[in-house]
Amino acid sequence: MNRKPWGCPYGPDRATPGILDDMSVNIVVVDDDPGFRRIAKMLLTARGMHVVAESEDGVSALAAVREHRPDGLLLDLHLPDHDGVAVARMLRAETRPPRIVLTSTEQSFWSADELRQAGIESFIAKDRLFDADLKAIFGPTA
């Protein structure tokens, strides 16, 4: 077998199991609606991402991020204990904060600059989540 220098016999686009395909994107889903969490998990999993934890409020979201150190956080704007922007601001103080996508059934009234300052990569309305390129948003940067 003729091996390429990067360790994959047929190139990086046809990696053997366990070499490059283990680079999954780990996500925590935060929403107080268990039905939405279930749908989001199915959507993320279908797009090749791995949901490592689910949370129903801000306090458990902070704990899940600290425990699992995910690459991304799909975060609802309206939570029982905190709003999503406040949770994002708290996570900015972490050593390696996740990439955060804020979501809601209603449009965000925060400006793009305010969201960025809070550490939020993007706002996606829940009814647009299916069409969003979540893998590109949550995936590793070039």
N, C-alpha and C positions, 0 to 999 in steps of 0.2 A: 504494500500500500504506500502510495506516495503522499507523505504528510506535508501540508503547508506549514510555514514557519509559525503561524499563530495556533497550531495544535489541532486544527480541524481538517479532516482528510479531504473534504470537498469545498472548503472555503467557509467563511463566516456565515453565509446565508444558508448553508446546509450543515450546520453544526451537529455533531453527534450528541446524543442525550447526555446531559450533565456537564457539558463544557461551556456553552454559551447560553443555552436556553434556561439555565437556572437564574439568570439575571432578571427575575420577575420584578415588577413594580408592586411594592406593598402599600396597601391603602387602609386607612381607618375611615369608616362611614359613621357620621354623626347626624342623627335626626331623631326627634321624639316620636315619629310615626314608624312603627315596626313594619308596616306594609311598604313604605318608601325605602326603608333600609333593605328589605328583601329584594325589591326591584333593582335598587342601585347595586347590590351585591351581584345579582345575576348579570346586569349590564357590564359591570367592571370585569367580572370573571370571563364573560363571553369575549371581551376585548383583550384577554391575556394578562390581566392584572390579578393580584391576589389580595383579597380582603382579609387582613390579619385580625381585625377587631371591629366591633360595632358598639356605639355608645348612644345613649338616649338624652344626655345632657352635657353641659360644659365641663362639670367636674369630672365625670367619668371619661370624657374625651381627653382631658389633660392627662389623666392617669394612663389611658391607653397609649397615647403618644409617647409618654415617658417609658412605658414598659416595652412597647414594640418598635419604637424608632422607625415609623413608616416613611416611605418616600413621599406619600401624599395623604391629604385629608380632604374628604368630601364633607363639607360642613354646612349644616342648615343655618339660616339666618336667625330663625326664631326657635330658641330652646327654652325649656322651663326655668332654668336658673340664670342663664347669661344669654346675650345675643351673640351670634357667630363672630361679629367683628371684635367684640371684647375677648372671646376665646382666642382669636387669631393674634390679637395684641399680646396676650399672655404667652403664647407660643413663640413669639418673636424673641423672647428672652432666653429660649432654650439654646443649647450648644449647636444643635443641628436641626433647626425647625423644618417640618415637612412643607412641601408645596401645597398651598391651600386653595381649594376651589369652593367658593361660597355659593350656596344655592337656596332658592326660595320659590314659593308659588307666586310671589309678587316681585315686581321689579325693584332693584336696589335703589335707595335714594341717596346713597353715598357716591361721591364722584370716584372716577378711576384713580385719581391721585390719593384720595383718602383710603381706598381699599389697598393700594400698593403700600402706603405707609403703615398699614396694619399688618402687612405681610401676606396679603391675599393676591394670588396670581391672576384669578379670574372670577367673574360672577357669571353663573349660568342659571337661567330660569329653569325650574324643574321640568316644565313641559318642553324644553329644548335640550335636555340632557341626552336623550337618545341620539340626537344629531351631532353632538359635540365630539371633537376629537380628544377624548380624555387621555388616551395613551400619549399623545404628543404633549399635552399639558402636564401630566404627571411624570412622564418619562424623563430619563437622564438628559441633561443638556449637552450640547455638542462642545 
